[in-house]
Amino acid sequence: MPKLKNIVPLKKWFKGISDSPLIIAGPCSAESEAQMMTTAREIAALGKVKIFRTGIWKPRTRPGSFEGVGKQGLKWLQQVKKETGLLTTVEVAKPEHVDLAVKYDVDILWIGARTTSNPFSVQELADYMKGIDKPVMVKNPINPDLQLWIGALERFNNSGIEKIAAVHRGFYPFEATNLRNIPKWEIPIELKSLCHSLPIICDPSHIAGRADLVFDISQKALDLDMDGLMIETHCNPKKALSDASQQLTPKQLNTLLENLIIRKVKSDDESFANVLETLRNRIDSIDQQMIELLAQRMNVVEEIGKYKSQNQVTILQLRRWEKIVTTRIRQGKTLGLTEDFVKKLLQLVHKESIQRQTEVMSKPVNPAKDN
């Protein structure tokens, strides 16, 4: 279990951010004062965004690409805050970034995915931020490592930071997909189940990688009860110096926000609660039967293991396994199950079956005694 304590709810971070979901928007990078002010004014005019985000220092994969404007961008951000009243947030990766962000009165600091992936960097920042009363948002690491993400959150919390949130921005895809980063929704769901009080904000822009995919990911995040969205927004995305393809215009952002369906965690309607309870009871019954059947299957697996052991036959029977996969997937499709789901389920069952047979066959065989 995560050792996170005294976490302050988002609505208590600042006055005026009690709306749910919390919307954070702004350009990927600060590029010029004109770009910052134009974008901020248009975003503020929507009346739906509470926090303005931008990158001042940009960690790039290779040198030579745009790495941010640095300190002067903080001056522009300060002007944004003064003129629009929006709260501000920037990414920090080094103690000197923290110093400058605090000096220019940035409201919230966020830790990027690359920094989260390095416990040394996280600990250095956490130690440096002791006594600094700034909320911290921690993006997930590049690779799908829940414990690494939790560890980063714990390091900041151990330094006395109680206004803390996680930001889900997806994970590096090892194979090409239509998304920039794989969402792997099960990871933030597991994080939420381990720490109910931890706010989780979704960054659909970095998951999508394309502006036309941001809405669907945003809706999915809200349907999974995430606490807010961080959406990259630029007054002229076509001319953006970084991540141009995934940034929305303020007008597009407004359309997205107007079309999002904000669902409730629960309903006070008694008839709804009764029907839901009936359906959940059916789920509970089915799950119990499913677990009992899986236990019976593993008992048969162990019998097979004993029989193989007695006859000196290998555990893995490849043709049999391939036949199981083919026939079960075919059967699953006729019942409305996807091939991917059935295959993953079979792989889990097969892994446990191999383990059970390995344990059976590793037991010493008592030689027959002479009469």
C-alpha positions in Angstrom: 0.0 0.0 0.0 1.2 3.5 -0.8 2.5 5.4 2.3 0.8 8.6 1.5 -0.6 10.6 4.3 -2.6 13.8 5.0 -3.4 14.4 1.3 -5.2 17.6 0.7 -8.2 17.4 -1.7 -7.9 19.4 -4.9 -10.7 21.7 -4.0 -8.8 22.9 -1.0 -5.5 23.7 -2.8 -6.8 27.2 -3.8 -9.9 29.2 -3.6 -12.1 28.9 -6.8 -11.0 25.5 -8.0 -13.8 23.5 -6.4 -15.3 22.7 -9.8 -15.0 19.1 -10.9 -13.4 18.1 -13.1 -10.5 20.5 -12.7 -9.4 21.8 -16.1 -5.7 22.8 -16.8 -4.8 24.2 -20.2 -2.1 26.0 -22.0 0.6 25.6 -24.6 3.2 22.8 -24.6 5.9 25.4 -24.5 6.3 29.1 -23.8 7.5 30.5 -27.1 7.0 34.3 -27.0 5.2 36.8 -24.9 2.6 37.4 -27.6 1.9 33.7 -27.9 1.5 33.3 -24.1 -0.7 36.3 -23.6 -2.9 35.6 -26.6 -3.4 32.0 -25.6 -4.0 32.8 -22.0 -6.6 35.6 -22.8 -8.5 33.2 -25.0 -8.5 30.4 -22.5 -9.5 32.7 -19.6 -12.4 34.0 -21.7 -13.9 30.5 -21.8 -14.5 30.7 -18.0 -13.9 27.0 -17.7 -10.2 26.7 -17.1 -8.7 27.3 -13.7 -5.0 26.7 -14.3 -2.7 27.8 -17.1 0.1 25.4 -17.9 3.2 25.8 -20.1 6.7 24.3 -20.5 9.6 26.7 -19.6 12.3 24.0 -19.7 11.7 21.3 -22.3 13.6 17.9 -21.9 14.3 16.8 -25.4 15.4 13.4 -26.6 18.3 14.9 -28.7 20.1 18.2 -28.5 19.4 20.9 -31.1 15.6 20.9 -30.9 13.7 23.5 -29.0 14.5 23.2 -25.3 12.3 26.0 -24.0 12.9 29.7 -23.4 13.9 29.4 -19.8 13.7 32.2 -17.2 12.1 34.8 -19.5 9.1 32.5 -20.0 8.5 32.8 -16.2 8.2 36.6 -16.6 5.5 36.0 -19.3 3.8 33.5 -17.1 3.7 36.0 -14.2 2.0 38.5 -16.6 -0.5 35.8 -17.5 -1.4 35.4 -13.9 -1.6 39.1 -13.2 -3.8 39.9 -16.3 -6.1 36.8 -16.4 -6.3 35.7 -12.8 -5.5 32.1 -13.9 -3.4 30.0 -11.6 -0.1 28.8 -13.2 1.9 25.6 -13.4 5.2 24.6 -14.9 7.4 21.5 -15.1 10.5 21.5 -12.9 13.4 19.0 -13.2 16.2 20.6 -11.1 16.4 22.6 -7.8 17.3 25.7 -9.8 14.0 25.3 -11.7 12.2 25.2 -8.3 14.0 28.4 -7.2 13.0 30.3 -10.3 9.4 29.0 -10.3 9.0 30.1 -6.6 10.7 33.5 -7.3 8.1 34.2 -10.1 5.2 33.0 -8.0 4.2 29.9 -10.0 1.4 28.3 -8.1 1.9 24.6 -8.9 4.9 22.6 -9.8 4.8 19.4 -11.9 7.3 16.6 -12.3 7.7 15.2 -15.8 7.6 11.6 -16.9 11.4 11.5 -17.5 12.2 12.9 -14.1 9.7 10.5 -12.4 11.6 7.6 -14.0 14.8 8.6 -12.0 14.5 8.1 -8.2 17.8 10.1 -7.7 16.3 13.1 -9.4 13.0 12.8 -7.6 14.7 12.5 -4.2 16.9 15.5 -4.9 13.8 17.6 -5.8 11.8 16.3 -2.8 14.6 17.1 -0.4 15.0 20.6 -1.9 11.3 21.3 -1.7 11.0 20.7 2.1 9.4 23.7 3.6 8.2 25.1 0.2 4.5 25.4 0.3 3.7 24.6 -3.4 1.4 21.8 -4.6 3.1 19.1 -6.7 1.7 17.1 -9.6 3.7 13.9 -10.5 3.4 12.5 -14.0 3.7 8.7 -14.4 7.1 7.3 -15.5 7.7 6.6 -19.1 7.4 2.9 -18.7 4.4 1.2 -17.0 5.9 0.8 -13.5 3.3 1.5 -10.9 5.7 1.1 -8.0 8.1 3.7 -9.5 5.2 6.1 -9.8 4.1 5.5 -6.2 7.6 5.8 -5.0 7.9 9.3 -6.6 4.7 10.4 -4.9 5.9 9.0 -1.6 9.2 10.9 -1.8 7.5 14.2 -2.1 4.9 13.4 0.5 7.7 12.3 2.9 9.1 15.8 2.4 6.0 17.3 3.9 4.1 18.0 0.6 0.5 17.2 1.3 -1.0 19.0 -1.7 -0.1 16.3 -4.2 -1.6 14.8 -7.3 -0.8 12.2 -9.9 -0.9 12.9 -13.6 -1.7 10.1 -16.0 -0.1 10.8 -19.4 0.3 7.3 -20.7 3.3 5.0 -21.3 5.9 4.6 -24.0 4.6 2.2 -26.7 7.1 -0.4 -27.8 5.0 -1.1 -30.9 3.5 1.5 -33.2 -0.1 2.5 -32.3 -2.4 5.3 -33.4 -1.7 6.9 -30.0 1.5 8.6 -28.9 1.5 6.8 -25.6 -0.5 3.7 -24.4 -3.0 4.7 -21.7 -3.0 1.4 -19.8 -5.9 2.6 -17.8 -5.6 -0.3 -15.4 -2.5 1.4 -13.9 -4.1 4.7 -12.7 -7.2 2.6 -11.7 -4.9 0.5 -9.5 -3.3 3.6 -8.1 -6.7 5.0 -7.2 -7.7 1.8 -5.6 -4.6 1.8 -3.4 -4.9 5.4 -2.4 -8.5 6.7 -2.5 -7.7 10.2 -1.4 -5.0 10.8 -4.1 -6.3 13.1 -6.9 -5.5 11.8 -10.4 -5.5 14.1 -13.4 -5.4 12.9 -17.0 -3.1 14.4 -19.7 -5.0 13.3 -22.8 -2.8 15.4 -25.1 0.3 13.2 -24.4 -1.7 10.0 -24.6 -3.3 11.0 -28.0 -0.4 12.7 -29.8 -3.1 14.0 -32.2 -5.6 16.8 -31.6 -8.5 14.8 -33.1 -8.1 12.0 -30.5 -8.0 14.2 -27.4 -11.8 14.3 -26.9 -12.3 10.5 -26.7 -9.4 10.1 -24.3 -10.7 13.0 -22.1 -14.2 11.4 -22.0 -12.7 8.0 -21.1 -10.7 9.6 -18.3 -13.8 11.3 -16.8 -15.8 8.0 -17.2 -13.1 6.4 -15.0 -13.7 9.1 -12.4 -10.4 11.0 -12.8 -10.3 14.4 -11.1 -9.3 16.6 -13.9 -7.8 17.1 -17.4 -4.5 18.8 -18.5 -5.0 19.7 -22.1 -2.4 21.4 -24.3 -3.8 24.5 -26.0 -2.1 27.0 -28.3 -3.4 30.1 -30.0 -1.9 28.8 -33.3 -0.9 25.1 -33.0 0.4 24.9 -36.6 3.2 27.3 -35.7 4.0 25.6 -32.3 7.7 24.9 -31.7 6.9 21.6 -29.9 4.1 19.0 -30.1 2.2 20.9 -32.7 0.0 18.0 -33.7 -1.5 17.4 -30.3 -2.4 20.9 -29.3 -5.9 22.4 -29.6 -6.9 26.0 -30.2 -8.8 27.7 -27.4 -11.9 27.4 -29.7 -11.4 23.7 -30.1 -10.9 23.4 -26.3 -14.2 25.1 -25.7 -16.0 22.7 -28.1 -14.4 19.7 -26.3 -15.4 21.0 -22.8 -18.9 21.7 -23.9 -19.4 18.2 -25.3 -17.9 16.2 -22.4 -20.4 14.2 -20.4 -19.8 14.7 -16.7 -21.1 11.6 -14.9 -21.8 11.3 -11.2 -20.0 8.7 -9.0 -23.4 7.6 -7.7 -27.1 8.3 -8.0 -29.6 9.2 -5.3 -32.4 7.6 -7.4 -33.7 4.6 -5.4 -34.9 2.6 -8.4 -31.5 3.0 -10.0 -29.8 1.8 -6.8 -32.1 -1.2 -6.6 -31.5 -2.3 -10.2 -27.7 -1.7 -9.9 -27.6 -3.8 -6.7 -29.5 -6.7 -8.5 -27.0 -6.6 -11.4 -24.1 -6.5 -9.0 -25.5 -9.5 -7.1 -25.6 -11.4 -10.5 -21.9 -10.4 -11.1 -21.0 -11.7 -7.6 -22.7 -15.0 -8.3 -21.1 -15.4 -11.7 -17.6 -14.5 -10.2 -18.0 -17.1 -7.5 -18.9 -19.8 -10.0 -16.0 -18.7 -12.3 -13.5 -19.0 -9.4 -14.9 -22.4 -8.4 -14.5 -23.6 -12.0 -11.0 -22.3 -12.2 -10.1 -24.2 -9.0 -11.6 -27.3 -10.5 -9.6 -26.8 -13.7 -6.4 -26.5 -11.7 -7.2 -29.7 -9.8 -7.4 -31.4 -13.2 -4.2 -29.7 -14.3 -2.4 -31.2 -11.3 -3.7 -34.7 -12.1 -2.4 -34.2 -15.7 1.0 -33.2 -14.2 1.2 -36.3 -12.1 0.3 -38.5 -15.1 2.9 -36.8 -17.2 5.5 -37.2 -14.5 4.8 -40.9 -14.2 5.2 -41.4 -17.9 8.2 -39.0 -18.4 6.3 -36.6 -20.7 7.1 -32.9 -21.0 4.9 -30.3 -19.4 4.5 -28.1 -22.5 2.5 -29.7 -25.2 2.7 -27.0 -27.9 0.1 -28.4 -30.3 -2.4 -29.0 -27.5 -1.8 -25.3 -26.4 -2.3 -24.0 -29.9 -5.5 -26.0 -30.3 -6.8 -24.6 -27.0 -6.1 -21.0 -28.1 -7.7 -21.4 -31.5 -10.9 -23.2 -30.3 -11.4 -21.0 -27.2 -11.0 -17.8 -29.2 -13.5 -19.1 -31.8 -15.9 -20.0 -29.1 -15.4 -16.6 -27.3 -16.2 -14.7 -30.5 -19.5 -16.5 -30.9 -20.4 -15.3 -27.4 -19.4 -11.7 -28.0 -15.9 -11.8 -26.4 -13.0 -10.1 -28.2 -10.0 -12.2 -29.4 -7.6 -10.1 -27.3 -9.6 -10.6 -24.1 -9.9 -14.4 -24.5 -6.2 -14.7 -25.5 -5.0 -12.7 -22.4 -7.3 -14.8 -20.2 -6.0 -18.0 -21.6 -2.4 -16.9 -21.2 -3.0 -16.2 -17.5 -4.6 -19.6 -17.0 -1.9 -21.3 -19.0 0.9 -19.7 -17.0 -0.7 -20.9 -13.7 -1.2 -24.3 -15.2 2.4 -24.6 -16.2 3.4 -23.5 -12.7 1.1 -26.1 -11.1 2.5 -28.9 -13.3 6.0 -27.8 -12.6 5.5 -28.0 -8.9 3.9 -31.5 -9.2 6.7 -32.8 -11.4 9.4 -31.4 -9.1 8.3 -33.5 -6.2 10.6 -36.4 -5.6 9.1 -39.8 -6.6 9.3 -42.5 -4.0 10.8 -45.6 -5.6 8.8 -48.8 -5.2 9.9 -50.9 -2.3 11.0 -54.5 -2.9 8.7 -57.0 -1.3 
